[in-house]
Amino acid sequence: MSRPPSLALPPRTRAGLLETDRGAFAALDCTPPAGVPHAGTVLLVPGFIGSKEDFLPLLRPLSEAGNRAVAVDGRGQYETPGPADEKAYAQHELAADVWAQTTALDEAPGTPVHLLGHSMGALTARAAVLAAAAACPWASLTLMGSGPAAVQPEQQKRVRLLVEWLPVLGKEILWQEMQKSPRSEQAAAELPADVAEFLHRRWLNTVPEQLTTTGRQLLTEPDRVAELAAVPIPKLVLSGSDDYAWPVPWQDSMATRLAADRTIIEGADHSPNVERPTETARALIAYWQRISARKRTPGTPSRLPVRG
């Protein structure tokens, strides 16, 4: 779970709804400053127990580099409603939502639209790319803090407890139990009061069926790296120098198998987007600039870590 350091909206950021043919999705839409050429657009897909606010620290630096940055709450996440039906949160349904969100961005022809998913959101983004295949509308795919298949065994234990106990205890009691872990206690002590209250509210507002269904996806996701490698779009695997959900060596191997660019953000863990946002934004901007350069002069992927 990402914990944004602040809830303040960056300049030029509009909080509203992204209307699609699959419903309306709560979104934060940050546009470049006046006079800055539009380099492209990025759709930011949050992870498990996440929301659009997970990308707040990235919006300003990405937009100042000329990128329109749009972060969304997925179906049933925080401020986007969803039905009390687990079938609505099957991976193919969430992937179809990503396609619809991309179309609803309504960008001019020729504008590159980059897709970035964090954690479970990366698995959803991957599924969207695989479903699109030859008709892929994205200029690139970034997998941030995610891996080739299910999360590592220790994290599986935590997710399995959540999936099993949520229907029994309910969201409020389970939240209080989750806050007793050493990791949660340490994080809570470092957070501003309004952010701590937001995390609680986000958890309570997320549809239970969304949590249990996507939790099971984290436990059972198959390795689809070979399939993704066959889709001819540029790919970036970005992670912290540590990761409690998918170990860094797993992500190194995935990048190699994908022939993807590989970036490691020193000092970050599972959520570089909030733990080292400046370095993460710099890495993303450089990656998208490399893509533009490769169109002119084909090159080789870069796997050098970005040190912050």
FITORKE-301642 format. One line per 3 residues: number of its first residue (from 1); their letters; for each residue z, x, y of N, C-alpha, C. Coordinates in steps of 0.001 Angstrom, whole numbers. Atoms other than C-alpha are relative to their C-alpha. Example, Ala and Ser with C-alpha at 12.3 -4.5 7.8 and 13.67 -1.06 7.14 Angstrom:
2
1 = as = 0:890:-1190:7800:12300:-4500:0:900:1200 ~ -60:-820:-1190:7140:13670:-1060:730:-770:1090
# end
This chain:
308
1 = msr = 0:843:-1188:0:0:0:0:878:1237 ~ 62:-737:-1258:-1029:1399:3377:989:-590:999 ~ -965:421:-1020:1540:1271:6181:-481:517:1355
4 = pps = 494:-472:-1299:-106:1419:9637:1155:419:895 ~ -1093:-459:-867:1992:3380:12146:238:-889:1207 ~ -100:884:-1163:1329:813:14890:-928:-1186:-207
7 = lal = 835:1197:73:-97:-2678:15261:-805:-228:1271 ~ 738:145:-1257:-1572:-2119:18721:-1499:39:-252 ~ 1450:18:150:-5244:-3039:18922:-620:1073:888
10 = ppr = 685:-1004:-827:-7462:-166:20096:-878:-680:1046 ~ 927:566:-990:-9668:-675:23165:-1276:-507:-666 ~ 1283:573:435:-12774:-2814:22643:78:-611:-1399
13 = tra = -180:599:1324:-11312:-4390:19482:265:-1487:138 ~ -164:1451:-15:-11679:-8107:18960:545:-461:-1344 ~ -541:621:1204:-9507:-9927:16442:-540:-1418:-85
16 = gll = 581:1330:133:-11272:-12997:15123:-467:-244:-1412 ~ 528:367:1308:-13269:-14445:12264:-1434:495:-149 ~ 1366:-343:369:-16360:-13071:10577:-523:-1160:-849
19 = etd = 527:1192:679:-18301:-16196:9630:-1130:406:-935 ~ 1015:-330:995:-20328:-15824:6424:-378:-1260:-763 ~ 390:1154:813:-22106:-18102:3997:938:-202:-1190
22 = rga = -1034:183:1020:-19096:-17646:1677:1367:-275:641 ~ -1233:313:-691:-16525:-18648:4265:283:970:1127 ~ -397:-821:-1136:-14737:-17095:7223:1060:1003:-439
25 = faa = -922:-1076:335:-12888:-13777:6937:626:541:1276 ~ -678:-606:-1137:-10263:-12517:9359:-466:1438:146 ~ 599:-1316:-213:-11602:-9340:10952:462:604:1314
28 = ldc = -148:-781:-1225:-11037:-6630:13526:-1337:686:240 ~ 1345:-496:-307:-14307:-5685:15238:87:893:1230 ~ -128:-980:-1077:-14260:-2511:17352:-1376:581:316
31 = tpp = 1337:-432:-405:-17400:-1630:19311:64:1290:809 ~ 16:-1247:-768:-18444:1665:20921:147:-251:1500 ~ -93:138:-1465:-17739:2286:24612:-1376:-180:626
34 = agv = 1258:161:-743:-20379:1352:27152:-624:1363:247 ~ 722:-1235:-245:-23018:4016:27404:-71:938:-1188 ~ 52:-839:1200:-22360:5528:23966:-1046:-583:-947
37 = pha = 1031:523:906:-25429:5194:21708:596:-514:-1303 ~ -474:602:1251:-24916:2988:18671:-534:807:-1179 ~ 405:-840:1134:-24966:5363:15683:-106:-785:-1288
40 = gtv = -7:778:1232:-24276:2729:13038:1210:-906:-35 ~ -1111:929:201:-21775:227:11684:653:302:-1332 ~ -707:-189:1265:-19089:564:9022:828:-1241:-293
43 = llv = -818:1101:487:-17541:-2259:6992:1132:600:-826 ~ -1186:-603:582:-13981:-1367:5960:726:-1021:-873 ~ -545:934:987:-12596:-3020:2800:1371:497:-467
46 = pgf = -1348:-471:332:-8801:-2809:2238:326:-125:-1484 ~ -396:-64:1393:-6967:-2247:-1017:1064:-1012:-386 ~ -1017:863:598:-4248:-3871:-3118:1200:-112:950
49 = igs = -1085:308:-942:-1500:-5521:-1005:-367:516:1397 ~ 446:-545:-1270:-3602:-4414:1966:-560:-1062:920 ~ 619:893:-984:-5316:-5898:4997:-793:839:983
52 = ked = 825:-654:-1019:-7601:-5086:7897:797:975:846 ~ -838:-868:-829:-4662:-3498:9753:148:1401:-579 ~ -58:-1332:614:-4774:-586:7290:-960:970:677
55 = flp = 1011:-843:-637:-7739:701:9302:181:118:1509 ~ -209:-53:-1450:-6278:305:12789:-97:1418:568 ~ 59:-1337:-596:-5829:4077:13316:-1399:615:21
58 = llr = 1356:-550:51:-9508:4696:12477:-941:-634:1013 ~ 969:766:-779:-11084:2105:14746:-420:714:1279 ~ 354:-636:-1275:-10893:3955:18059:-844:1255:-184
61 = pls = 837:-1210:115:-12140:7384:16907:-1374:-273:-588 ~ 1319:314:552:-14940:5862:14820:-894:-617:1072 ~ 813:671:-1013:-16084:3677:17706:-393:966:1116
64 = eag = 322:-954:-1066:-15915:6506:20240:-1130:946:-398 ~ 1130:-794:486:-18407:8369:18053:-1275:-832:-117 ~ 1192:844:-6:-20818:5439:18416:-115:-968:-1146
67 = nra = 46:889:1157:-19906:3436:15325:743:-1304:272 ~ -712:1273:37:-19109:-240:15316:807:-24:-1294 ~ -874:-18:1173:-16126:-511:12950:590:-1386:-200
70 = vav = -448:1359:306:-15344:-3832:11272:872:40:-1245 ~ -944:59:1114:-12252:-4196:9080:300:-1457:-311 ~ -147:1397:400:-11730:-7383:7089:1219:-188:-909
73 = dgr = -902:465:1052:-9073:-9247:5163:-873:-660:-1057 ~ 768:625:1068:-10593:-10080:1802:514:-1397:-310 ~ -380:1347:412:-10403:-13484:221:1451:-22:-523
76 = gqy = -1393:119:423:-6737:-14461:-122:917:1072:531 ~ -814:-1061:-575:-5527:-11387:1778:489:-387:1394 ~ -644:160:-1304:-3131:-11847:4716:-525:-1187:792
79 = etp = 426:1085:-886:-5022:-13909:7338:-1298:-674:-427 ~ 1152:709:557:-7996:-14936:5190:500:-907:-1115 ~ -508:900:1041:-7210:-18028:3136:-762:163:-1298
82 = gpa = 636:-8:1310:-8004:-18378:-530:673:-1026:-898 ~ -553:1040:873:-7484:-20906:-3308:1042:541:-976 ~ -991:-353:1018:-4626:-20908:-5816:-663:-64:-1370
85 = dek = 816:2:1217:-7118:-20142:-8584:-413:1432:-287 ~ 285:-1397:303:-7343:-16745:-10269:-1493:276:-156 ~ 1437:-218:165:-11044:-17239:-11005:-669:359:1334
88 = aya = 590:-271:-1316:-11728:-17061:-7261:87:1474:370 ~ -220:-1403:-343:-10572:-13414:-7238:-547:952:-1064 ~ 699:-875:940:-12682:-12115:-10110:-792:1031:781
91 = qhe = 625:-1083:-751:-14271:-8826:-9151:-1383:-367:505 ~ 1352:340:-460:-17786:-10253:-8982:35:-950:1184 ~ -133:886:-1165:-16566:-12911:-6531:329:810:1252
94 = laa = -367:-827:-1144:-14953:-10327:-4260:-1178:877:422 ~ 1178:-807:-322:-18081:-8163:-4486:-1041:-831:745 ~ 939:885:-703:-20231:-11126:-3448:464:-252:1437
97 = dvw = -523:146:-1354:-17927:-11568:-454:-400:1199:870 ~ 362:-1199:-753:-18634:-7962:614:-1460:-59:435 ~ 1414:173:-358:-22370:-8642:517:-137:-994:1148
100 = aqt = 79:1024:-1037:-21883:-11801:2593:539:521:1332 ~ -555:-578:-1225:-19707:-9933:5108:-1002:954:653 ~ 999:-941:-517:-22383:-7257:5451:-1134:-744:702
103 = tal = 1071:801:-603:-25069:-9845:6119:454:-618:1318 ~ -521:675:-1193:-22830:-11586:8661:220:953:1174 ~ -112:-947:-1118:-22515:-8382:10701:-1184:-136:951
106 = dea = 1171:344:-809:-25987:-9354:11937:-500:1184:820 ~ 493:-1190:-681:-27087:-5841:12779:-1521:-29:106 ~ 1439:-76:-191:-30552:-5114:14086:-643:786:-1134
109 = pgt = 692:-758:1050:-33110:-3907:11519:-29:1487:338 ~ -2:-1441:-191:-32861:-160:11043:1361:579:336 ~ -1349:-489:-278:-29179:55:12001:694:337:-1311
112 = pvh = -684:-326:1252:-27345:1956:9253:1351:-696:-87 ~ -1285:646:258:-24451:-25:7776:656:737:-1162 ~ -727:-762:1009:-21945:2102:5876:1102:-873:-591
115 = llg = -1028:766:706:-19559:634:3303:1111:950:-417 ~ -1161:-815:370:-16057:2055:2872:1058:-894:-618 ~ -1085:720:643:-13460:812:419:1167:930:-256
118 = hsm = -1216:-776:264:-9872:2005:110:695:-542:-1241 ~ -783:343:1181:-8048:2023:-3238:-704:-1101:-806 ~ 661:1080:720:-8754:-1303:-4984:-1233:-488:741
121 = gal = 1171:379:-778:-11127:-2073:-2128:-1209:850:-318 ~ 1105:-858:415:-13195:882:-3291:-605:-490:-1311 ~ 529:566:1239:-13502:-695:-6736:-843:-1237:302
124 = tar = 782:1167:-410:-14677:-3895:-5060:-1311:428:643 ~ 1219:-501:-647:-17139:-1961:-2897:-963:558:-1039 ~ 846:-532:1071:-18421:-148:-5991:-698:-1138:-738
127 = aav = 596:1140:697:-18961:-3481:-7730:-1086:-645:845 ~ 1014:582:-882:-20859:-4762:-4690:-1282:832:-29 ~ 1166:-885:55:-23176:-1720:-4727:-719:-143:-1330
130 = laa = 627:134:1318:-23766:-2066:-8464:-712:-1340:-142 ~ 648:1313:77:-24549:-5763:-8110:-1275:-29:826 ~ 1186:-25:-855:-27004:-5029:-5313:-1115:846:-586
133 = aaa = 950:-924:643:-28690:-2124:-7167:-1144:364:946 ~ 1179:-423:-766:-32239:-1645:-5858:-64:-654:1378 ~ 21:702:-1287:-31642:-4138:-3025:1199:374:869
136 = cpw = -1213:-425:-686:-28617:-2210:-1749:-214:54:1519 ~ 207:22:-1451:-28238:-2901:2008:776:1076:756 ~ -881:-948:-675:-25803:-54:2729:-627:1384:89
139 = asl = 523:-1348:-218:-26683:3352:4133:804:1043:-752 ~ -838:-913:774:-23785:4974:2271:1183:-767:-548 ~ -1222:553:583:-20696:4272:181:1069:1075:29
142 = tlm = -1149:-896:36:-17304:5907:731:1090:-611:-855 ~ -1110:389:866:-14652:5670:-1976:1217:792:464 ~ -1171:-660:-574:-11309:6460:-326:1247:-300:-834
145 = gsg = -1236:193:744:-8167:7026:-2385:-196:-884:-1207 ~ 319:817:1167:-9750:5579:-5506:-535:898:-1097 ~ 396:-831:1126:-10869:6736:-8913:-1064:-631:-866
148 = paa = 1105:431:844:-13290:6289:-11774:276:-1272:-797 ~ -347:1131:861:-11381:3581:-13668:1388:-504:405 ~ -1334:516:-288:-7850:2152:-13942:887:1078:626
151 = vqp = -949:-930:-607:-4964:3718:-12023:729:791:-1084 ~ -673:-876:957:-2946:6482:-13658:1222:-693:-625 ~ -1016:731:774:-238:5512:-16221:1266:-358:755
154 = eqq = -1228:326:-721:2809:5731:-13939:-214:-1143:977 ~ 305:1088:-924:1149:3505:-11373:-280:-1290:-762 ~ 214:1196:824:91:1125:-14141:1314:-709:-292
157 = krv = -1312:612:280:3770:577:-14954:461:-837:1190 ~ -432:722:-1193:4491:-443:-11357:-818:-1268:208 ~ 868:1161:-210:1489:-2742:-11100:263:-1055:-1066
160 = rll = -252:955:1081:2208:-4333:-14470:1280:-789:263 ~ -1243:709:-337:5759:-5170:-13371:-248:-1045:1076 ~ 310:956:-1063:4393:-6816:-10234:-735:-1215:-562
163 = vew = 798:1098:564:1847:-8867:-12165:852:-905:-882 ~ -816:791:928:4429:-9967:-14727:1118:-756:703 ~ -1177:589:-616:7317:-10700:-12378:-298:-896:1187
166 = lpv = 312:837:-1157:5547:-12301:-9423:68:-1493:-313 ~ -85:1437:286:5088:-15712:-11128:1417:-460:-345 ~ -1362:345:421:8706:-15589:-12329:960:-12:1184
169 = lgk = -966:-152:-1088:10597:-14393:-9257:-456:-621:1313 ~ 511:428:-1289:8321:-15522:-6464:-124:1179:945 ~ 339:-1126:-872:7126:-13418:-3543:1204:579:739
172 = eil = -1107:-515:-806:10319:-13171:-1491:967:847:-834 ~ -949:-756:824:12667:-12058:-4274:-652:1280:-509 ~ 677:-1199:498:10075:-9664:-5698:-160:1026:1122
175 = wqe = 105:-932:-1130:9527:-8158:-2231:1308:777:182 ~ -1295:-659:-180:13237:-7454:-1900:259:1017:-1115 ~ -165:-942:1110:13250:-5801:-5330:-892:1226:192
178 = mqk = 929:-1112:-224:10200:-3688:-4437:519:961:1064 ~ -501:-848:-1090:11973:-2384:-1319:1116:939:-447 ~ -1098:-832:499:14671:-798:-3483:-473:1316:-604
181 = spr = 488:-1252:564:12391:1937:-4824:179:1123:1014 ~ -179:-1117:-946:12962:5418:-3325:-1165:158:969 ~ 1168:-126:-870:9399:5528:-1974:36:-1051:1111
184 = seq = -33:1073:-988:9802:2150:-235:1138:180:984 ~ -1143:-202:-887:13235:2976:1166:-292:1088:1030 ~ 333:-1076:-924:11988:6211:2679:-1017:-463:1032
187 = aaa = 1031:481:-918:8901:4552:4164:579:-978:1013 ~ -585:994:-900:10946:1670:5617:835:661:1095 ~ -840:-693:-981:13287:4097:7347:-826:651:1096
190 = elp = 852:-688:-963:10346:5728:9124:-871:-952:814 ~ 908:947:-650:8559:2542:10242:633:-670:1206 ~ -480:857:-1090:8883:741:13588:344:-1384:-536
193 = adv = -461:1300:479:10629:-2620:13229:-1129:-1016:-90 ~ 1073:994:24:7505:-4619:14099:-967:243:-1155 ~ 881:-300:1133:5459:-2812:11437:664:-415:-1303
196 = aef = -725:421:1202:8154:-3392:8806:-56:-1518:-161 ~ 77:1460:54:8175:-7089:9705:-1407:-455:-363 ~ 1393:325:334:4371:-7173:9531:-261:169:-1491
199 = lhr = 236:-235:1431:4336:-5679:6018:602:-1115:-841 ~ -640:1114:704:6765:-8357:4863:-821:-1271:157 ~ 791:1208:-270:4729:-11116:6531:-1334:48:-741
202 = rwl = 1282:-129:710:1487:-9772:5059:161:-322:-1479 ~ -274:270:1416:2975:-9826:1568:191:-1501:-240 ~ -267:1427:183:4215:-13402:2001:-1258:-836:217
205 = ntv = 1208:769:-308:852:-14560:3406:-1119:201:-1015 ~ 1054:-252:986:-1248:-13058:607:157:-957:-1172 ~ -19:1011:1058:-2177:-15603:-2058:473:643:-1311
208 = peq = -519:-607:1235:-175:-14935:-5284:-1076:252:-1054 ~ 1056:-161:1003:-3235:-15459:-7470:-916:1179:330 ~ 770:-1179:-381:-5067:-12809:-5475:716:1266:-468
211 = ltt = -780:-1175:387:-2260:-10323:-6145:-18:216:-1511 ~ -54:-168:1452:-2021:-10997:-9869:-1376:349:-574 ~ 1339:-265:535:-5791:-10990:-10446:-465:1409:350
214 = tgr = 427:-1352:-368:-6517:-7837:-8476:914:1047:-625 ~ -887:-917:715:-3450:-6214:-10022:-497:279:-1402 ~ 550:-207:1354:-4943:-6769:-13468:-1271:836:44
217 = qll = 1198:-835:-122:-8183:-5235:-12230:380:1474:62 ~ -450:-1390:-74:-6265:-2050:-11396:432:527:-1358 ~ -457:-393:1327:-4943:-2018:-14963:-1131:124:-1017
220 = tep = 1044:113:1025:-8214:-2687:-16750:-1375:481:443 ~ 1316:-394:-524:-11038:-1339:-14541:-659:1030:-911 ~ 699:-978:843:-13628:424:-16743:-607:1124:835
223 = drv = 668:-1121:-665:-15269:3731:-15898:-1473:-373:190 ~ 1371:390:-312:-18525:2803:-14138:-701:1070:847 ~ 528:-1085:-822:-19254:6180:-12581:-1468:265:-315
226 = ael = 1390:-269:364:-22467:6722:-14529:-934:-1058:587 ~ 808:1061:-600:-23781:3342:-13368:-178:228:1497 ~ 61:-203:-1438:-22923:4120:-9759:-866:1210:349
229 = aav = 801:-1202:-262:-24514:7571:-9969:-1487:-316:4 ~ 1413:352:96:-27800:5863:-10790:-505:-767:1219 ~ 409:719:-1207:-27801:3916:-7498:-283:1028:1091
232 = pip = 404:-1094:-889:-29704:6089:-5009:411:-191:1457 ~ -479:-34:-1381:-27505:5908:-1913:1001:1143:122 ~ -993:-1057:-187:-25368:8690:-408:1411:-511:-264
235 = klv = -1364:385:363:-21767:8670:-1607:973:1089:430 ~ -1077:-903:-367:-18539:10239:-385:1254:-402:-753 ~ -1317:198:600:-15300:10616:-2336:997:702:924
238 = lsg = -965:-532:-962:-12450:11066:158:1402:-337:-473 ~ -1376:235:424:-8790:11480:-705:939:896:765 ~ -1000:-934:-464:-5552:13043:389:103:1167:-960
241 = sdd = -202:-1151:876:-4437:16335:-1073:959:-325:-1138 ~ -801:547:1093:-2090:14276:-3261:-348:-1471:-86 ~ 275:1432:137:-2496:10752:-4623:785:-529:-1186
244 = yaw = -847:526:1074:25:8738:-6621:-721:-1010:-885 ~ 697:1032:775:-2530:6169:-7836:-1087:576:-896 ~ 1043:-694:763:-5511:8273:-8922:142:1492:301
247 = pvp = -204:-1422:-272:-4767:12009:-9292:-1237:650:619 ~ 1094:-668:-689:-6860:14299:-7109:-1019:611:-967 ~ 1005:-522:938:-8466:16068:-10126:-914:-1086:-554
250 = wqd = 865:1093:436:-9716:12667:-11306:-1072:-278:1044 ~ 956:278:-1068:-11346:12142:-7928:-991:1148:171 ~ 920:-1144:-1:-12799:15674:-7971:-1085:-187:-1050
253 = sma = 947:184:1097:-14395:14942:-11331:-961:-1149:292 ~ 861:1133:-335:-15698:11572:-10146:-1071:413:994 ~ 970:-452:-997:-17347:13210:-7142:-1096:845:-639
256 = trl = 993:-834:680:-19042:15750:-9377:-968:-855:-802 ~ 848:869:818:-20322:13066:-11727:-936:-855:855 ~ 819:809:-908:-21626:11069:-8744:-978:841:815
259 = aad = 730:-886:-906:-23202:14126:-7105:279:-409:1444 ~ -420:505:-1298:-21244:12878:-4098:564:1113:866 ~ -770:-851:-889:-19902:14620:-1052:1480:-188:-343
262 = rti = -1434:58:328:-16205:15432:-1521:815:549:1164 ~ -866:-418:-1097:-13591:15599:1232:1455:-235:-381 ~ -1440:92:229:-9866:16292:832:698:141:1340
265 = ieg = -755:-20:-1249:-7560:15491:3742:1379:597:-284 ~ -1263:-678:263:-4714:17983:3646:1173:-748:651 ~ -1196:645:-520:-1252:16481:4082:20:-1502:-174
268 = adh = 40:1441:235:-2329:12956:3120:238:-287:-1475 ~ -227:452:1367:-1412:11016:-10:-1067:-1044:-346 ~ 934:1028:473:-2985:7756:-1173:-757:-682:1137
271 = spn = 601:739:-1115:-3837:6433:2308:-284:926:1179 ~ 343:-878:-1123:-5492:9071:4519:-278:-766:1287 ~ 322:832:-1154:-6524:6230:6834:1196:-198:931
274 = ver = -1186:142:-849:-2919:5874:8075:845:1266:33 ~ -838:-1204:80:-1371:9196:7034:-580:1168:806 ~ 688:-1032:-782:-3947:11505:8662:-1264:-609:605
277 = pte = 1181:719:-498:-6241:9190:10660:-964:853:812 ~ 891:-824:-820:-7585:11794:13081:-909:840:-875 ~ 787:-838:898:-8691:14133:10319:-944:-839:-862
280 = tar = 842:882:814:-10008:11217:8247:-1199:-499:793 ~ 1113:460:-846:-12078:9822:11116:-990:1126:240 ~ 889:-1143:-224:-13454:13298:11830:-873:249:-1230
283 = ali = 760:-228:1235:-14481:13675:8183:-1069:-1068:-204 ~ 964:1087:173:-16182:10267:8092:-1167:145:971 ~ 1058:-172:-1002:-18098:10881:11313:-929:1138:-398
286 = ayw = 820:-1147:414:-19258:14278:10049:-877:-361:-1197 ~ 768:420:1185:-20357:12710:6751:-1200:-850:408 ~ 1111:856:-423:-22446:10035:8451:-1032:801:790
289 = qri = 949:-866:-700:-23981:12680:10688:-798:842:-981 ~ 732:-751:1029:-24881:14721:7589:-1065:-864:-657 ~ 981:905:594:-26609:11681:6144:-1243:-79:884
292 = sar = 1130:59:-934:-28749:11407:9261:-803:1288:-46 ~ 690:-1287:51:-29541:15118:9076:-791:153:-1286 ~ 698:-123:1289:-30504:14890:5384:-1299:-785:-26
295 = krt = 1245:764:-53:-33092:12275:6197:-1124:853:574 ~ 997:-892:-588:-34798:14964:8210:-215:1230:-856 ~ 74:-1207:828:-33974:17953:5982:898:-181:-1209
298 = pgt = -846:195:1175:-32777:17240:2422:855:1230:-268 ~ -924:-1101:273:-29703:19309:1545:837:-293:-1225 ~ -882:155:1147:-26935:19633:-983:1313:-603:452
301 = psr = -1284:598:-376:-23627:17729:-1070:1014:1076:398 ~ -1074:-895:-417:-20630:19296:647:1298:-446:-624 ~ -1257:340:630:-17367:19442:-1246:1162:812:592
304 = lpv = -1055:-778:-626:-15316:21516:1199:1079:-932:532 ~ -1064:836:-536:-11866:20071:2043:80:99:1516 ~ -276:14:-1423:-11111:19068:5596:1500:211:161
307 = rg = -1420:-345:-104:-7811:20658:6563:535:-466:1355 ~ -573:511:-1223:-5625:18886:9063:1333:653:314
# end
